[in-house]
Amino acid sequence: MKILFRIVAVILFVIFFGFALKNTEEVVLRFFLNYEIKSPLVLLLLGFFATGAALGVLAMTPTVFRYRRDLSKQKKAIAALQKENEAQQLVRVQPPQPDSIVNR
């Protein structure tokens, strides 16, 4: 499985590298207020891809923190239940206490 993954990774790298070599022409990206950027197309695509990936990770951050907080609460609840279960097991294992004998 590891070899198959590496083969697919190499194939994808070759395809993307070829794409980058074919798209080296300079393009102009125009913004508002007559601001423009002249750069090779592949660099602009890479920049927009990286920006999109960063925004995606940023958008997932609150969900990840919420899941971590819930996981922490669940772990604490499990630990408390295990402690309670161990205490009940200890009570079951101990022999019964003898009744006190009163001499008259």
Wavefront OBJ file of the C-alpha trace (Angstrom):
o trace
v 0.000 0.000 0.000
v 2.886 2.338 0.813
v 4.453 1.716 -2.610
v 1.145 2.386 -4.356
v 0.828 5.686 -2.496
v 4.350 6.696 -3.516
v 3.709 5.795 -7.149
v 0.543 7.919 -7.192
v 2.435 10.791 -5.505
v 5.219 10.649 -8.118
v 2.690 10.586 -10.968
v 0.839 13.603 -9.529
v 4.124 15.461 -9.039
v 5.115 14.855 -12.677
v 1.691 16.015 -13.898
v 1.770 19.206 -11.789
v 5.399 19.891 -12.708
v 4.518 19.576 -16.388
v 1.557 21.900 -15.836
v 3.895 24.427 -14.235
v 6.354 24.223 -17.130
v 3.568 24.779 -19.681
v 2.145 27.847 -17.868
v 5.135 30.148 -17.506
v 3.674 33.041 -19.520
v 3.272 36.301 -17.677
v -0.276 37.331 -16.928
v -1.661 40.534 -15.487
v -4.029 40.357 -12.545
v -5.944 43.622 -12.221
v -7.458 44.796 -8.934
v -9.503 47.847 -8.038
v -7.952 51.328 -8.096
v -5.781 50.367 -11.108
v -3.566 48.095 -9.024
v -2.145 45.191 -11.023
v 0.268 42.313 -10.578
v 2.357 40.866 -13.419
v 3.515 37.345 -12.653
v 3.766 33.918 -14.267
v 0.416 32.140 -14.321
v 1.668 29.156 -12.344
v 2.837 31.390 -9.472
v -0.523 33.130 -9.308
v -2.312 29.766 -9.293
v 0.009 28.492 -6.560
v -0.602 31.645 -4.525
v -4.369 31.358 -4.809
v -4.221 27.640 -3.969
v -2.104 28.304 -0.865
v -4.439 31.130 0.194
v -7.466 28.887 -0.241
v -5.845 26.095 1.752
v -4.941 28.517 4.560
v -8.486 29.908 4.651
v -9.869 26.363 4.725
v -7.687 25.466 7.705
v -8.675 28.710 9.406
v -12.355 27.939 8.831
v -11.937 24.474 10.400
v -10.211 25.783 13.544
v -13.368 26.486 15.641
v -14.750 23.024 14.844
v -11.489 21.332 15.811
v -11.321 23.230 19.107
v -14.961 22.365 19.871
v -14.293 18.666 19.204
v -11.182 18.767 21.394
v -13.148 20.399 24.224
v -15.888 17.763 23.916
v -13.283 15.013 23.844
v -11.697 16.374 27.015
v -15.082 16.385 28.770
v -15.771 12.816 27.643
v -12.346 11.641 28.864
v -12.997 13.185 32.276
v -16.419 11.506 32.441
v -14.899 8.143 31.469
v -12.186 8.523 34.111
v -14.801 9.294 36.772
v -16.900 6.270 35.745
v -13.838 4.010 35.768
v -12.898 5.254 39.226
v -16.427 4.569 40.441
v -16.380 1.130 38.833
v -13.036 0.291 40.509
v -14.462 1.365 43.870
v -17.471 -0.917 43.360
v -15.207 -3.802 42.344
v -13.128 -3.248 45.490
v -16.243 -3.358 47.641
v -17.344 -6.627 46.007
v -13.960 -8.273 46.479
v -13.599 -7.445 50.185
v -14.945 -10.074 52.556
v -17.930 -9.041 54.608
v -17.160 -7.422 57.935
v -17.912 -9.614 60.944
v -20.773 -8.627 63.174
v -19.711 -7.270 66.489
v -20.099 -9.682 69.359
v -21.503 -8.276 72.530
v -20.801 -10.267 75.731
v -23.247 -9.884 78.576
l 1 2 3 4 5 6 7 8 9 10 11 12 13 14 15 16 17 18 19 20 21 22 23 24 25 26 27 28 29 30 31 32 33 34 35 36 37 38 39 40 41 42 43 44 45 46 47 48 49 50 51 52 53 54 55 56 57 58 59 60 61 62 63 64 65 66 67 68 69 70 71 72 73 74 75 76 77 78 79 80 81 82 83 84 85 86 87 88 89 90 91 92 93 94 95 96 97 98 99 100 101 102 103 104
